[in-house]
Amino acid sequence: MKLVIVTAVEQYQKEVLKLFKKADIENFSSSEIDGHKNSSSLLMASNWFPAEKGGNESSMFFSFTDEERIDALFEAIKEFNKNLETNNPIKAIVVPIEKFV
């Protein structure tokens, strides 16, 4: 069992839910978060974390699941990110679980 964490800008929330379903991950949690980034880029408006105070509304999803489902989720996320017209890809990480009850 591993912990997968996915973050995305709020506008992709429905897409992330579809990606979880496609990967057969039925049990997960979500939370609204604010993303922040300090940058002097001219393309600040198109970045995930704008420089303005308060940050950008984003979502974080997480699930304790098996590696097979995580692999399917990562493939679906990679495919989704290939077709983006913005600089706001869905991000995902995996954390191994040493013990659980």
JOQUI-V431265 format. One line per field, one symbol per residue. ss: DSSP state (H for helix, E for strand, - for the rest). phi: phi as a letter, one per 20 degrees, with the letter a starting at -180 (. if undefined). burial: b if it has 9 or more other ideal C-beta (glycine too) atoms within 8 Angstrom, else e. A space follows every 10 residues. Layout:
ss->???
phi->???
burial->???
This chain:
ss->-EEEEEEEEH HHHHHHHHHH HH------EE EEEEE----- ---HHHE--- -----EEEEE EEEEE-HHHH HHHHHHHHHH HH----E--- EEEEEE---- -
phi->.cddcccbfg fegfffffff ffemeedbcb becdecbebd ffegfeefdf fffnmdfccc cbbebefgff gffffffgff ffdfdddcff dbcccfdebb c
burial->ebbbbbbbbb ebbebbeebb bbbebeebeb eeeebebeee eeebeebbbb eeeebbebbb bbbbbeeebb ebbbebbeeb beebeeebeb ebebeebeee e
